[in-house]
Amino acid sequence: MFARAREKARTASCQSNMKQVALAYIMYAQDYDERLPSMRTPGPSGTLYWYDLIYPYTKSSQIIARPSLDSWLGYGCSYPNLMVDTGAPRGAFLGGIEFPAQALMIGETERDNKATMEWFYTLKVWPLQNGSFAAPYANQGIPIPGRHNGGSNVAFCDGHVKWISTSTLKDNTWSGWAQQPAAMQ
């Protein structure tokens, strides 16, 4: 019983952290002509990842550390954002996301450290924005795990965060760029 209560507390803490990350994503977009942070982009001293790009808005690396993991990180940005556009500014155009309240933006991943964590993929995410998404990428990705009582916390493009059961998230099969809402029965 205490273990279940402890996990519920971790789930709530994770949701709070993820909400701050989602708000940082949206603040970044407001400052960069409605472009969400890309998964990674070239920087003056090497590659900058999405968590580097939002750091000025969070001023904390602690919100990215998941309470139920002992390691550094277990969040990822939506994988299709990796391939959106090929030039600056990179990242999905927030205004072009047809159903932001149903488009997944941040999720928990199977990866759990800074060196390997970057992205996840889901059933339906964002409409194509001036880019392509061809093989071999169509069959790759890190599925969202069920780390919290058979489900995961996810943040949506409108900024809200909620727990979703693993069965609702389905099997994370690649389905291409979405023009319709994510399957959230």
C-alpha positions in Angstrom: 0.0 0.0 0.0 2.8 2.4 0.9 4.6 1.6 -2.4 1.5 2.4 -4.4 1.1 5.8 -2.5 4.7 6.5 -3.1 4.3 5.8 -6.8 1.2 8.1 -7.0 3.3 10.9 -5.4 6.1 10.3 -8.0 3.5 10.4 -10.8 2.2 13.8 -9.5 5.8 15.1 -9.2 6.6 13.9 -12.7 3.4 15.6 -14.0 4.4 18.9 -12.3 7.9 18.7 -13.9 6.5 17.8 -17.3 4.1 20.8 -17.1 7.0 23.1 -16.5 8.8 21.6 -19.5 5.7 22.0 -21.7 5.3 25.6 -20.7 9.0 26.2 -21.4 8.4 24.7 -24.9 5.5 27.1 -25.5 7.5 30.1 -24.2 10.4 29.1 -26.5 7.9 29.1 -29.4 6.5 32.5 -28.5 10.1 33.9 -28.7 10.9 32.1 -32.0 8.1 32.9 -34.3 5.8 30.0 -33.1 8.5 27.4 -33.8 8.8 24.7 -31.1 12.3 23.7 -30.1 13.7 21.1 -32.5 15.0 17.8 -31.1 18.6 18.9 -31.9 20.2 21.7 -33.8 23.8 22.8 -34.5 25.2 25.2 -31.9 28.3 27.3 -31.7 30.2 24.7 -29.6 28.4 21.5 -30.8 24.9 20.1 -30.9 22.2 21.6 -28.8 19.3 19.4 -27.8 15.8 20.4 -27.0 16.5 20.4 -23.3 19.4 22.8 -23.9 17.1 25.1 -25.9 14.5 25.3 -23.1 17.0 25.7 -20.2 16.8 29.6 -20.3 13.0 29.2 -19.6 13.3 26.7 -16.8 16.6 27.7 -15.2 16.7 24.2 -13.8 17.8 20.8 -14.9 16.0 19.3 -12.0 12.6 19.5 -13.7 13.9 17.1 -16.4 15.0 14.5 -13.8 12.2 12.0 -13.4 11.4 11.2 -9.7 10.8 7.5 -10.4 14.3 7.0 -12.0 17.6 7.1 -10.3 19.3 8.4 -13.5 19.3 11.8 -15.1 16.5 11.8 -17.5 13.6 9.9 -19.0 11.7 12.5 -21.1 11.8 12.9 -24.8 10.4 15.3 -27.4 8.1 14.1 -30.2 10.2 12.3 -32.8 8.7 13.8 -35.9 10.0 17.2 -34.7 13.5 15.9 -35.6 12.8 16.0 -39.3 10.7 19.2 -39.5 12.3 21.7 -41.9 15.9 21.5 -42.9 16.9 25.1 -42.3 16.6 27.7 -39.6 14.4 28.1 -37.8 13.9 24.4 -37.1 11.1 22.8 -35.2 7.4 22.4 -35.8 5.3 25.5 -36.4 2.9 25.7 -33.4 0.2 27.4 -35.4 0.3 24.6 -38.0 -0.6 21.9 -35.5 -4.2 21.2 -36.3 -5.3 19.7 -32.9 -2.8 20.9 -30.3 -4.8 19.6 -27.4 -4.4 16.1 -28.9 -0.9 16.3 -30.3 1.7 14.8 -28.1 4.7 17.0 -27.5 6.7 15.6 -24.5 6.6 12.0 -23.2 8.5 9.6 -21.0 10.9 7.4 -22.9 12.7 4.1 -22.4 16.0 6.0 -22.4 17.0 7.4 -19.1 20.3 9.3 -19.4 21.5 12.5 -21.0 23.8 10.7 -23.5 21.0 8.6 -25.0 17.7 10.4 -24.4 16.3 12.5 -27.1 12.9 11.6 -28.6 9.9 9.3 -28.7 7.4 8.5 -31.4 3.6 7.9 -31.1 0.7 7.1 -33.4 -0.2 10.5 -34.6 1.7 13.6 -33.8 2.1 16.7 -36.0 1.2 17.6 -39.6 4.1 17.8 -42.0 5.7 21.3 -42.1 8.0 21.8 -45.1 9.9 18.6 -44.7 9.8 14.9 -45.3 10.1 11.8 -43.3 11.3 8.9 -45.3 12.8 5.5 -44.5 14.7 4.4 -42.6 13.3 6.8 -40.0 9.7 5.6 -40.5 10.3 2.4 -38.5 12.5 3.8 -35.8 11.7 5.3 -32.4 11.6 4.9 -28.7 8.2 4.0 -27.5 6.6 5.6 -24.5 6.8 3.2 -21.6 4.2 2.5 -18.9 6.3 3.7 -15.9 3.5 5.0 -13.7 1.0 2.3 -12.7 0.6 1.0 -16.2 0.7 4.3 -18.0 2.8 7.4 -18.7 2.6 11.1 -18.3 2.5 13.0 -21.5 2.4 16.7 -22.4 0.4 18.0 -25.3 1.0 20.9 -27.7 -1.5 23.1 -25.9 0.6 22.7 -22.6 -1.7 20.4 -20.7 -0.2 17.2 -19.1 -2.0 14.0 -18.2 -1.5 10.4 -17.3 -2.5 8.0 -20.1 -2.6 4.2 -19.8 -0.2 2.2 -21.9 -3.1 0.5 -23.6 -4.6 3.9 -24.7 -1.2 4.9 -26.1 -1.5 1.7 -28.1 1.6 0.1 -29.5 3.4 3.2 -30.9 3.3 1.8 -34.4 4.5 4.4 -36.9 1.7 6.0 -38.8 3.3 8.9 -40.5 2.5 12.6 -40.2 -0.9 13.2 -38.7 -3.6 15.5 -40.0 -6.1 14.0 -37.6 -6.1 13.9 -33.8 -4.1 11.4 -31.9 -5.9 8.2 -31.0 -6.9 8.9 -27.5 -10.0 6.8 -26.8 
